[in-house]
Amino acid sequence: MIEVVIVDDQALLRGSFRVLVDSAPDLRVVGEAGDGATACEVVRRTSPDVVLMDVRMPGVDGIEATRRIAGDGDHAKVLVLTTFDLDEYVYAALRAGASGFLLKDTPPADLLAAIRVVAAGEALLSPRVTKRLIAEFGRRPAPRSVTLAGVTDREREVLSLIARGLSNAEITQVLHLSVGTVKTHIGRLLHKLQARDRAQLVIAAYESGLVTAGG
């Protein structure tokens, strides 16, 4: 059973999300919050698998709440949901430790699928958001705040493909490797780069200069 916490400052939306999530046989809502500070408390108390996180909230917003949850070392994965698809929100959410970013107009079935994907440890971005994120990277000078010291050439190849949005299956085809080998490389990259998930690996690939938006 995948346990979920819903965070949104609108009670009506929280109720709607609760009904939707609880309608799935493998998902269960274990807590709600109307602001970021309360969200952090609820997450500590319930230890959910996934947090559906709104961005714009009074007091502590969703970006800061995501940063706190990720920084606490909790196993909870944050899936950001918002009506705003502005580039800065996407970038800030991923930098804060979010594992996914979806817009609130996402179809219900896709939202449930997204919760399962994020709970399984995969990063998830909607196609529209992915395009905006790549454009945002293109506008920003590479900060080179991440180094790839200790990362092998093969791991660099895998990291580059992850940053371009390829799935494990697609990476196996490009590099002619087995699925198990690809997963091993990804596991080593997560450890070496101290990344929570694939979303953080994408950030690392760009901030190290390994991949550029136009490259």
C-alpha positions in Angstrom: 0.0 0.0 0.0 1.4 3.4 -1.0 0.7 6.0 1.7 0.1 9.6 0.6 0.0 13.0 2.3 -1.9 15.8 0.5 -0.8 19.4 0.9 -2.9 22.3 -0.5 -4.2 25.5 1.0 -7.6 24.9 -0.6 -9.7 22.5 1.5 -12.0 21.7 -1.5 -9.0 20.6 -3.6 -7.6 18.5 -0.7 -10.9 16.8 -0.4 -11.1 16.1 -4.1 -7.5 14.7 -4.1 -8.3 12.5 -1.1 -11.4 11.0 -2.8 -9.4 10.3 -5.9 -6.4 8.8 -4.2 -8.5 6.7 -1.8 -10.4 5.3 -4.8 -7.3 3.4 -5.9 -7.0 0.0 -4.2 -3.2 0.4 -3.8 -3.1 4.0 -2.5 -4.2 5.5 0.8 -4.2 9.0 2.2 -2.7 9.2 5.7 -2.6 12.9 6.2 -3.4 16.4 5.0 -2.0 19.9 5.4 -3.0 23.4 4.4 0.4 25.0 4.5 4.1 24.0 4.3 4.9 24.2 8.0 2.0 21.8 8.9 3.0 19.6 6.0 6.4 19.0 7.5 4.9 18.1 10.8 2.4 15.7 9.2 5.2 14.0 7.1 7.3 13.5 10.2 4.3 12.0 12.0 3.0 9.7 9.3 6.1 8.9 7.2 4.3 8.6 3.9 5.7 7.3 0.6 4.6 10.3 -1.5 3.6 13.9 -0.7 1.4 15.7 -3.1 2.6 19.3 -2.7 1.1 22.6 -3.7 3.5 25.4 -4.5 1.7 28.6 -3.5 0.6 28.5 0.1 0.6 31.0 3.0 3.6 31.1 5.3 5.9 28.3 4.3 5.4 27.6 0.6 5.7 24.3 -1.2 9.2 24.8 -2.3 10.5 25.5 1.2 8.4 22.6 2.6 9.9 20.3 -0.1 13.4 21.4 0.9 12.8 20.7 4.5 11.3 17.3 3.9 14.1 16.3 1.6 16.7 17.7 4.0 15.2 15.7 6.9 16.3 12.5 5.1 12.7 11.2 5.2 12.0 8.5 2.6 9.0 10.5 1.4 9.0 11.5 -2.2 7.5 14.9 -3.1 5.3 15.2 -6.2 4.6 18.9 -6.8 1.2 19.8 -8.1 0.4 23.4 -9.2 -1.7 25.5 -11.5 1.5 27.4 -12.3 3.9 26.0 -14.9 6.4 28.9 -14.7 10.0 27.8 -15.3 11.2 29.1 -11.9 8.8 27.0 -10.0 9.9 23.8 -11.9 13.6 24.6 -11.4 13.2 25.6 -7.7 11.1 22.5 -6.9 13.6 20.1 -8.4 16.5 21.8 -6.7 14.6 21.6 -3.4 14.4 17.8 -3.8 11.1 17.2 -5.6 10.8 13.9 -7.4 8.1 15.1 -9.8 6.2 18.1 -11.1 2.7 17.9 -12.6 0.1 20.5 -13.3 -3.3 20.3 -11.5 -5.1 19.9 -14.9 -3.4 16.5 -15.2 -6.1 13.8 -15.9 -7.0 11.8 -12.7 -5.7 8.5 -14.1 -2.4 10.1 -14.9 -2.1 11.6 -11.4 -2.6 8.2 -9.8 0.0 6.7 -12.2 2.4 9.5 -11.3 2.1 8.7 -7.6 3.0 5.1 -8.3 6.0 6.1 -10.5 7.4 8.5 -7.9 6.8 6.0 -5.0 8.9 3.5 -7.0 11.8 5.9 -7.0 11.5 7.3 -10.6 11.5 11.0 -11.4 8.4 12.3 -13.2 7.8 15.4 -15.2 5.0 16.2 -17.6 6.1 16.7 -21.2 5.1 20.3 -21.2 7.1 20.9 -17.9 10.1 19.0 -19.3 10.3 21.4 -22.3 10.1 24.4 -20.1 12.8 23.0 -17.8 15.2 22.4 -20.6 14.6 26.0 -21.8 15.3 27.2 -18.3 18.6 25.4 -18.2 19.4 27.0 -21.5 18.9 30.5 -20.1 21.0 29.9 -17.0 24.8 30.0 -17.1 26.1 26.6 -15.9 27.1 27.1 -12.3 29.5 24.1 -12.3 28.4 23.6 -8.7 28.6 19.8 -9.2 31.7 17.8 -10.0 31.8 14.3 -11.5 35.0 13.2 -9.8 34.9 9.5 -9.4 32.3 9.0 -12.0 33.4 6.5 -14.7 33.0 7.1 -18.4 30.2 4.6 -18.7 28.4 6.2 -15.8 28.8 9.6 -17.5 27.1 8.1 -20.6 24.2 6.8 -18.5 23.9 10.2 -16.7 23.9 12.1 -20.0 21.0 9.9 -21.3 19.1 10.3 -18.0 19.4 14.1 -18.4 17.9 13.8 -21.8 14.8 12.1 -20.5 15.5 8.5 -21.6 14.0 5.6 -19.6 16.0 2.6 -18.4 14.7 0.6 -21.3 15.7 3.3 -23.8 19.2 3.5 -22.2 19.7 -0.2 -22.6 19.0 0.1 -26.3 21.3 3.0 -26.9 24.2 1.6 -24.9 23.5 -2.1 -25.6 23.4 -3.0 -21.9 21.2 -5.2 -19.9 18.5 -3.6 -17.7 20.3 -4.9 -14.6 23.5 -3.2 -15.7 21.8 0.1 -16.3 20.2 -0.1 -12.9 23.5 -0.8 -11.3 25.1 2.3 -13.0 22.2 4.4 -11.9 22.5 3.2 -8.3 26.2 4.1 -8.3 25.5 7.5 -9.7 22.9 8.2 -7.0 25.5 7.2 -4.4 28.4 9.1 -5.9 26.4 12.3 -6.6 24.4 12.1 -3.3 21.2 12.3 -5.3 17.8 11.2 -4.1 16.4 10.1 -7.4 16.6 10.6 -11.2 15.3 14.2 -11.0 18.4 15.1 -8.9 20.6 13.3 -11.4 19.2 15.5 -14.1 20.1 18.6 -12.1 23.6 17.2 -11.5 24.2 16.5 -15.2 23.4 20.1 -16.1 25.1 21.8 -13.2 28.3 19.8 -13.8 28.4 20.9 -17.4 28.1 17.3 -18.7 25.0 18.2 -20.6 23.8 21.5 -21.9 20.3 22.5 -23.0 21.3 22.9 -26.6 23.8 20.1 -26.7 
